[in-house]
């Protein structure tokens, strides 16, 4: 027998069933499109080629278009998230830490696990293998190509770890300059604009140099391709956590969960797009939290203090 209470309960259940999916999609009205901002670790065309498959994957998985924005410099990603214009960002560890330190409400989601099983990398100082430079002291008075003020391997880490080893970058080198990207720093070294270049080093077979060689960007005067052996590493930092994909903390919880789920699933769900991020050199994504970047935050604080003293 149907009673008033039974009918009321059935009506409430039906309303809940109708309301739940509507509530879950509420965020799409406010966020009909999302923006993925990425730091210019390489030159613009290479960055677009690398990240476009990721935006296509995210668009499909999240359910709204995700457009790519390649920033002119590392700071532009920080400021884009501060303004709320970049919803998902790929940072280096130092630029992410700087964002957090300056009040940007962003949270890390995943970072990349390289082919050596490590979710991190190193900063190195390269010289040409045919140069006379074999140790850091040999570079006194010479020119150093850095990458960007907010680059980890291309500025913050070499300053920090060389200072700890007794070398003040600004006093050791006759000139330092920011090349704008990791590729430009290597090109400055190859072309003779710099005697040394700071850069990233993931593993023996995955470096800024090997990636540029694979793209046909590094050639000898006779036109033949250069090799990793044409470069010498004369300084290597301690281990650094890989930079994260991060999302705005202010996004709705169900949207944040959709982003997190999509990124975590990507290495298996769209292996081709995942492999494009690293030229097939990475194994997986690793979930990360703010705690993973605390050592980088401390490194930046140290560097900031040193700069104030100089």
PEPE-V713945 format. One line per field, one symbol per residue. phi: phi as a letter, one per 40 degrees, with the letter a starting at -180 (. if undefined). A space follows every 10 residues. Layout:
BEGIN
phi=???
END
This chain:
BEGIN
phi=.cbdcccccc cccccccccd cccccdcccc bcabbbbbcc cbcdcccccc bcccccccdc cchbcbbcbc ccaccccdcc cdcgcbcbbb bcccccccdc cbgccbbcba bcccccgcca abbbbcbccc cccbadcccd gccbccbadc ccccaccccc cccccgbcdc ccccabacch accccccccc cgcbcaacac acadbabdcc cccccgcbbc dcgcccbdcc bbcbabcccb cccccbbccc cddccccccc cccccddcca cccccccbfg cccabbcbbd dcbcccdccc cccccccccc
END
